[in-house]
Amino acid sequence: MIRVTEQESAYNDIDKMSVLEILKGINNEDKTVPETVEKVIPQIEKLATAVAERMRNGGRLFYIGAGTSGRLGVVDASECPPTFGVPFDWVVGIIAGGDNAIRRAVENAEDDDKQAWIDLQEFNIGANDCLIGLAASGTTPYVIGGLSTAHKNGILTGCIVCNEGSPIAKESDFPVEVVVGPEFLTGSTRMKSGTAQKLVLNMLSTTVMIKLGRVKGNKMVDMQLTNHKLVDRGVLMVMDELKIDYSQAEELLIRNGSVRKAVESFNK
C-alpha cells in the first residue's frame, strides 16, 4: 500500500530555514489537522457508540500501539480514572515493548505480530471488551496481530490510523482513518499524525464517559480529588450546584469524596 504518512514533505531545505520559518511551517501544517478530523466524525461516532454500548454492559476499553501511537493510548487511558473517577482497569493502554517503551524506544517490539495478544491476556480480555489499535501507518504488525486475534475471539475492534485502506483498518469493525497528509518533517508521524490521534482519542474517551453518566451538565462530578487545585475546583462545583458557601461546600466534599456524592448527600 502507498502510505501517505511516508510521503515527502512539501517543504524543501528545512535545514536551511530560519527558526521563524520552521515554526510557521509546522504551525501551517498543524492547522490542517482539526479540519481533517472533522471529516471523519461519522467514523468516530460509530466507534464511540459501539464502545459506550459495550462498556455500559460491563466491558472494558483497551488500546494497543507502538511508539508515539502506543504512548498516546497509554496517556488517554491513564487520564480516565482521575478525570472521570472510573476504576483503573476500565480503560487500559498497552504499548509494544512494555512500560519501558513509554520513555525509551524498544527495538523491534512493534514487529512481533503475536505479542499484543500475549500482552492482552494479562488483563483477561474477553468478548465483552473493546480493542482499539493505534498506528499512524496502519501497518504495524504488533497492532495487526492483536486486532486479528481479538476479532476471532468476538471482541469489538476499532482503530485510529492515518492512511486509507490499511491492514489495520481491515481488521477493525469500526475503523477511523484520519489522513492528514505528509508531515512537515518527512515521515515524522509524531507530528500531524500524532496530533490527529490525540484529538480523536480525546473525542472518543470523553464521549464514551459522558454517555456512561460520568459527567453531569458540563462538570466532571466524579473526578478524583488528588491535589489542592482539584479540591478547590470540586468545592466551587458543589457551591454552584447547591448555592451554599465555600466552607460548607468544602466540608461536604471532603466528607463524601466526590462532587456527585457531596450533592447527593445534601439532597437526601
GIMOZI-V928185 format. One record per residue. RES is the residue in three letters. SS is DSSP state (~ for helix, > for strand, _ for the rest). NEAR is the number of other C-alpha atoms within 8 Angstrom. Layout:
RES_SS_NEAR ; RES_SS_NEAR
This chain:
MET___4 ; ILE___3 ; ARG___8 ; VAL_~_10 ; THR_~_15 ; GLU_~_9 ; GLN___11 ; GLU___8 ; SER___10 ; ALA___6 ; TYR___7 ; ASN___5 ; ASP___6 ; ILE_~_7 ; ASP_~_4 ; LYS_~_5 ; MET___9 ; SER___6 ; VAL_~_6 ; LEU_~_7 ; GLU_~_8 ; ILE_~_10 ; LEU_~_8 ; LYS_~_8 ; GLY_~_10 ; ILE_~_9 ; ASN_~_8 ; ASN_~_8 ; GLU_~_11 ; ASP_~_9 ; LYS_~_8 ; THR_~_9 ; VAL_~_12 ; PRO_~_9 ; GLU_~_8 ; THR_~_11 ; VAL_~_12 ; GLU_~_7 ; LYS_~_7 ; VAL___11 ; ILE_~_8 ; PRO_~_7 ; GLN_~_11 ; ILE_~_11 ; GLU_~_8 ; LYS_~_9 ; LEU_~_13 ; ALA_~_12 ; THR_~_9 ; ALA_~_8 ; VAL_~_12 ; ALA_~_12 ; GLU_~_8 ; ARG_~_13 ; MET_~_13 ; ARG_~_8 ; ASN___7 ; GLY___7 ; GLY___11 ; ARG___13 ; LEU_>_13 ; PHE_>_12 ; TYR_>_16 ; ILE_>_17 ; GLY_>_17 ; ALA___17 ; GLY_~_11 ; THR_~_9 ; SER_~_14 ; GLY_~_18 ; ARG_~_12 ; LEU_~_11 ; GLY_~_16 ; VAL_~_13 ; VAL_~_9 ; ASP_~_12 ; ALA_~_12 ; SER_~_12 ; GLU_~_8 ; CYS_~_13 ; PRO_~_13 ; PRO_~_12 ; THR_~_10 ; PHE_~_14 ; GLY___11 ; VAL___9 ; PRO___6 ; PHE___9 ; ASP___6 ; TRP___9 ; VAL_>_12 ; VAL_>_13 ; GLY_>_14 ; ILE_>_15 ; ILE_>_16 ; ALA___16 ; GLY___11 ; GLY___8 ; ASP_~_8 ; ASN_~_9 ; ALA_~_12 ; ILE_~_11 ; ARG___6 ; ARG___6 ; ALA___9 ; VAL___9 ; GLU___4 ; ASN___6 ; ALA_~_10 ; GLU_~_13 ; ASP_~_8 ; ASP___10 ; ASP___12 ; LYS___9 ; GLN_~_11 ; ALA_~_14 ; TRP_~_11 ; ILE_~_8 ; ASP_~_9 ; LEU_~_10 ; GLN_~_8 ; GLU___7 ; PHE___6 ; ASN___6 ; ILE___8 ; GLY___8 ; ALA___8 ; ASN___12 ; ASP___14 ; CYS_>_14 ; LEU_>_14 ; ILE_>_13 ; GLY_>_15 ; LEU_>_17 ; ALA_>_16 ; ALA___14 ; SER___11 ; GLY___13 ; THR___10 ; THR___12 ; PRO_~_10 ; TYR_~_17 ; VAL_~_18 ; ILE_~_14 ; GLY_~_13 ; GLY_~_14 ; LEU_~_15 ; SER_~_9 ; THR_~_9 ; ALA_~_13 ; HIS_~_12 ; LYS_~_7 ; ASN___8 ; GLY___8 ; ILE___13 ; LEU_>_13 ; THR_>_15 ; GLY_>_16 ; CYS_>_15 ; ILE_>_15 ; VAL_>_18 ; CYS___15 ; ASN___14 ; GLU___8 ; GLY___7 ; SER___11 ; PRO_~_9 ; ILE_~_15 ; ALA_~_16 ; LYS_~_9 ; GLU___12 ; SER___12 ; ASP___8 ; PHE_>_11 ; PRO_>_13 ; VAL_>_13 ; GLU_>_13 ; VAL___14 ; VAL___11 ; VAL___12 ; GLY___7 ; PRO___13 ; GLU___17 ; PHE___12 ; LEU___6 ; THR___10 ; GLY___10 ; SER___8 ; THR___11 ; ARG___9 ; MET___9 ; LYS_~_12 ; SER_~_15 ; GLY_~_13 ; THR_~_11 ; ALA_~_13 ; GLN_~_15 ; LYS_~_9 ; LEU_~_10 ; VAL_~_11 ; LEU_~_10 ; ASN_~_9 ; MET_~_8 ; LEU_~_11 ; SER_~_11 ; THR_~_8 ; THR_~_9 ; VAL_~_12 ; MET_~_12 ; ILE_~_9 ; LYS_~_8 ; LEU___9 ; GLY___7 ; ARG___12 ; VAL___12 ; LYS_>_8 ; GLY___4 ; ASN___5 ; LYS_>_7 ; MET___10 ; VAL___12 ; ASP___13 ; MET___12 ; GLN___11 ; LEU___11 ; THR___7 ; ASN___6 ; HIS_~_7 ; LYS_~_6 ; LEU_~_10 ; VAL_~_10 ; ASP_~_8 ; ARG_~_8 ; GLY_~_13 ; VAL_~_13 ; LEU_~_10 ; MET_~_10 ; VAL_~_15 ; MET_~_12 ; ASP_~_8 ; GLU_~_7 ; LEU_~_7 ; LYS___7 ; ILE___9 ; ASP___7 ; TYR_~_9 ; SER_~_6 ; GLN_~_8 ; ALA_~_13 ; GLU_~_9 ; GLU_~_8 ; LEU_~_10 ; LEU_~_15 ; ILE_~_8 ; ARG_~_7 ; ASN_~_10 ; GLY___9 ; SER___14 ; VAL_~_15 ; ARG_~_8 ; LYS_~_10 ; ALA_~_14 ; VAL_~_11 ; GLU_~_8 ; SER_~_8 ; PHE_~_7 ; ASN_~_5 ; LYS___4
